[in-house]
């Protein structure tokens, strides 16, 4: 999982994650990962429109965000 996160950081890509919060509730977020710091991920959460720190162990799934282009 950390390789996927490193790739997204290097490419400045947005990703979608399913995250297990403190209360045990799973949430779906779109984030822009900024930095891996030990067992934490610093990111800008586009869902909450604020910087956030995520515990990597609580990230249940990662998926790239597919942008639709109008031609």
LINUR-V649342 format. One record per residue. N is the residue number from 1. PHI is phi in whole degrees, -180 to 180 (NA if undefined). NEAR is the number of other C-alpha atoms within 8 Angstrom. Layout:
# LINUR-V649342
n:N phi:PHI near:NEAR
n:N phi:PHI near:NEAR
This chain:
# LINUR-V649342
n:1 phi:NA near:5
n:2 phi:-67 near:5
n:3 phi:-66 near:6
n:4 phi:-64 near:8
n:5 phi:-68 near:10
n:6 phi:-60 near:9
n:7 phi:-63 near:8
n:8 phi:-64 near:13
n:9 phi:-65 near:12
n:10 phi:-63 near:7
n:11 phi:-90 near:6
n:12 phi:55 near:9
n:13 phi:-96 near:10
n:14 phi:-88 near:11
n:15 phi:-132 near:13
n:16 phi:-108 near:12
n:17 phi:-126 near:13
n:18 phi:-109 near:12
n:19 phi:-125 near:12
n:20 phi:-92 near:12
n:21 phi:-77 near:9
n:22 phi:-59 near:5
n:23 phi:-83 near:5
n:24 phi:90 near:6
n:25 phi:-89 near:7
n:26 phi:-84 near:8
n:27 phi:-125 near:8
n:28 phi:-106 near:8
n:29 phi:-132 near:11
n:30 phi:-108 near:12
n:31 phi:-132 near:13
n:32 phi:-115 near:14
n:33 phi:-64 near:15
n:34 phi:-114 near:10
n:35 phi:-162 near:8
n:36 phi:-93 near:10
n:37 phi:-130 near:7
n:38 phi:67 near:5
n:39 phi:-98 near:8
n:40 phi:-122 near:10
n:41 phi:-120 near:14
n:42 phi:-89 near:13
n:43 phi:-154 near:13
n:44 phi:-100 near:12
n:45 phi:-90 near:13
n:46 phi:-74 near:10
n:47 phi:-68 near:7
n:48 phi:-93 near:5
n:49 phi:57 near:7
n:50 phi:-163 near:7
n:51 phi:-67 near:8
n:52 phi:-143 near:8
n:53 phi:-121 near:8
n:54 phi:-114 near:10
n:55 phi:-75 near:9
n:56 phi:-60 near:8
n:57 phi:-66 near:6
n:58 phi:-95 near:9
n:59 phi:-82 near:12
n:60 phi:-87 near:9
n:61 phi:-155 near:7
n:62 phi:-129 near:11
n:63 phi:-145 near:7
n:64 phi:-67 near:8
n:65 phi:-89 near:8
n:66 phi:-96 near:4
n:67 phi:-94 near:4
n:68 phi:-94 near:4
n:69 phi:-107 near:4
n:70 phi:-93 near:3
n:71 phi:-106 near:2
